Amino acid sequence: MSRENEPVVRSPGDWRELAETDRLGTCEPEQIVAACRDPELRDERLQGLLLDHLSRLARPYLFRRANKDMPNGGHDAVDDIVSKMAMAIVDPAAMDGVGFGAAFYPKLQQRLADRHRAWRAQQKRTEPMPVDDETGEMFEPPDAAGLTPEEAVTVDDLIAGLPENHRRAFLLHRAGFPVSSKGECIATMLGVQPKTADAWIKKAVAHLREQLGLDR
């Protein structure tokens, strides 16, 4: 029977040799995350070397995708994500640690999307609202899903109840990512066809509007 697809099992000694001979690049990042979270790995120096390697993978990946209009050209957001990534990986109770061990780069992309969304929300709060020249009243710009700011506050409480795929697609949509594109897009990040991603977004929006009573 072929053992080709069986996971590679490495001892702390194996990881030490890989780290000290600069061969961690031959391992998948998910394998390194698993090693960091292994309760048998009690060598803090080795754990530090593994985390440093993961950080060196994460920084350029995140910075290439970070919106350069964010504070300090996106560097602050990247530094914060990498710092929290390292803490989550070594925390046995952290769900993000489990996530990085299952899908390292998609989890980084998810955390960057969270930062983009938070930054855009902050921009909306701090930027002056456009004023109607005739009435002098401020316009209230709609949410990305066609919701007013007041409705958006309420909808945040409803988003958590969406099916996981619908929730992720909706949040990426609200963060400003296109459904399909040659660059970063929702379909690529979720690993589905554009039609599927678009359907998830539409179902999420329809559910949220129904819960808010907007279609009655």
C-alpha positions in Angstrom: 0.0 0.0 0.0 1.3 3.4 -0.9 2.3 5.7 1.9 2.8 8.7 -0.4 -0.2 10.7 0.9 0.3 10.0 4.6 1.3 13.1 6.6 5.0 13.5 7.4 5.7 13.0 11.1 8.7 14.8 12.5 10.2 14.8 15.9 11.5 17.9 17.7 15.0 16.8 16.7 14.0 16.7 13.1 12.6 20.3 13.3 15.7 21.4 15.1 17.9 20.1 12.3 15.7 21.7 9.6 15.7 25.0 11.4 19.5 25.0 12.1 20.3 24.0 8.5 18.0 26.7 7.0 15.7 24.0 5.4 12.4 25.1 6.8 11.5 26.3 3.3 11.1 22.6 2.3 8.1 22.3 4.6 4.5 23.5 4.2 3.7 26.3 6.5 0.8 24.3 7.9 3.2 21.6 9.0 5.3 24.2 10.8 2.3 25.6 12.6 1.4 22.1 13.7 4.9 21.7 15.1 4.7 25.0 17.0 1.4 23.8 18.6 2.7 20.3 19.4 2.7 20.0 23.2 5.8 17.8 22.9 7.8 20.7 21.5 9.1 22.2 24.8 12.1 23.9 23.2 11.4 27.7 23.3 14.4 28.5 21.1 13.2 26.1 18.4 9.7 27.4 18.7 11.0 30.9 18.2 12.9 29.8 15.0 9.8 28.2 13.6 7.6 31.3 14.4 10.3 33.6 12.9 10.2 31.6 9.6 6.4 31.8 9.5 6.6 35.5 10.1 9.0 35.9 7.2 6.5 34.1 5.0 3.6 36.1 6.2 5.0 39.7 6.0 5.6 39.9 2.2 2.4 37.9 1.4 0.3 40.4 3.4 2.2 43.5 2.3 1.7 42.8 -1.4 -2.1 42.6 -0.7 -2.4 45.4 1.9 -4.1 48.7 0.8 -1.3 51.2 0.8 -3.6 54.0 1.7 -3.8 52.5 5.3 -1.7 54.2 8.0 2.0 53.8 7.4 1.4 52.4 4.0 -0.1 49.2 5.4 2.9 48.3 7.5 1.1 48.8 10.8 -1.7 46.5 9.8 0.7 43.8 8.6 2.8 44.0 11.8 -0.2 43.7 13.9 -1.6 40.7 12.0 1.8 38.9 12.1 2.1 39.6 15.9 -1.4 38.3 16.6 -0.7 35.3 14.3 2.3 34.2 16.3 0.4 34.6 19.6 -2.5 32.5 18.2 -0.3 29.8 17.0 1.3 29.2 20.4 -2.0 29.5 22.3 -3.6 26.0 22.5 -7.0 27.5 23.0 -6.9 30.0 20.1 -9.2 29.1 17.2 -7.0 31.3 14.9 -4.1 28.9 15.7 -6.2 26.0 14.5 -7.1 28.0 11.4 -3.5 28.8 10.5 -2.7 25.1 10.9 -5.5 24.2 8.5 -4.9 26.9 5.8 -2.1 29.3 6.5 -2.3 31.7 3.6 -6.2 31.8 3.4 -6.3 32.6 7.1 -3.8 35.5 6.6 -6.0 36.8 3.8 -9.0 36.6 6.1 -7.3 38.6 8.8 -6.2 41.2 6.2 -9.7 41.4 4.9 -10.9 42.1 8.5 -8.4 45.0 8.7 -9.4 46.4 5.4 -13.1 46.3 6.5 -12.3 48.0 9.8 -10.2 50.6 8.1 -12.9 51.4 5.6 -15.5 51.6 8.3 -13.2 54.1 10.2 -12.8 56.1 7.0 -16.6 56.4 6.7 -16.9 57.6 10.3 -14.1 60.3 10.0 -14.8 61.6 6.5 -17.2 64.5 6.3 -20.6 63.6 4.8 -21.5 65.2 1.5 -24.1 68.1 1.9 -27.1 68.8 -0.3 -26.6 72.2 -1.8 -30.3 73.0 -1.7 -31.3 71.8 1.8 -28.0 71.9 3.6 -28.7 68.4 4.9 -26.1 65.6 4.9 -26.4 62.7 2.6 -26.3 59.3 4.3 -24.3 57.0 1.9 -25.6 53.4 1.6 -23.8 50.4 2.8 -22.1 48.2 0.2 -25.0 45.8 0.3 -27.6 48.6 -0.2 -28.1 49.2 3.5 -28.1 52.6 5.3 -25.6 53.2 8.1 -28.3 52.7 10.7 -29.3 49.4 9.1 -25.6 48.4 8.9 -25.3 48.7 12.7 -28.2 46.3 13.1 -27.0 44.0 10.4 -23.7 43.4 12.1 -25.6 41.4 14.8 -27.3 39.3 12.1 -24.2 38.5 10.1 -23.0 36.0 12.7 -26.1 33.9 12.1 -25.4 33.5 8.4 -24.1 30.2 7.0 -20.3 30.2 7.0 -19.8 30.5 3.2 -22.5 33.2 2.9 -21.0 35.1 5.8 -17.4 35.0 4.5 -18.5 36.0 0.9 -20.7 38.9 2.3 -17.9 40.3 4.5 -15.4 40.2 1.7 -18.0 41.9 -0.5 -18.6 44.6 2.1 -14.8 45.0 2.4 -14.8 46.1 -1.2 -13.4 43.0 -2.9 -14.8 42.2 -6.4 -16.5 38.9 -7.0 -14.1 38.1 -9.9 -10.9 39.7 -11.1 -7.4 39.0 -12.4 -6.2 40.1 -9.0 -7.5 39.4 -5.5 -11.2 38.6 -5.6 -13.8 36.9 -3.6 -14.1 33.8 -5.8 -10.3 33.2 -5.6 -10.1 33.7 -1.9 -12.9 31.3 -1.2 -11.8 28.8 -3.8 -15.1 28.8 -5.7 -16.4 29.8 -9.1 -17.5 33.5 -9.5 -21.2 32.4 -10.0 -21.1 30.6 -6.7 -19.5 33.5 -4.8 -22.1 35.9 -6.4 -24.9 33.5 -5.3 -23.7 33.4 -1.7 -23.5 37.2 -1.6 -27.0 37.6 -3.0 -28.4 35.0 -0.6 -26.7 36.7 2.4 -28.1 40.1 1.3 -31.6 38.7 0.7 -31.6 37.1 4.2 -30.3 40.2 5.9 -32.9 42.4 4.1 -35.7 40.0 5.1 -34.6 40.0 8.7 -34.5 43.8 8.7 -38.0 43.9 7.1 -36.8 45.9 4.1 -38.7 43.8 1.5 -42.1 44.0 3.1 
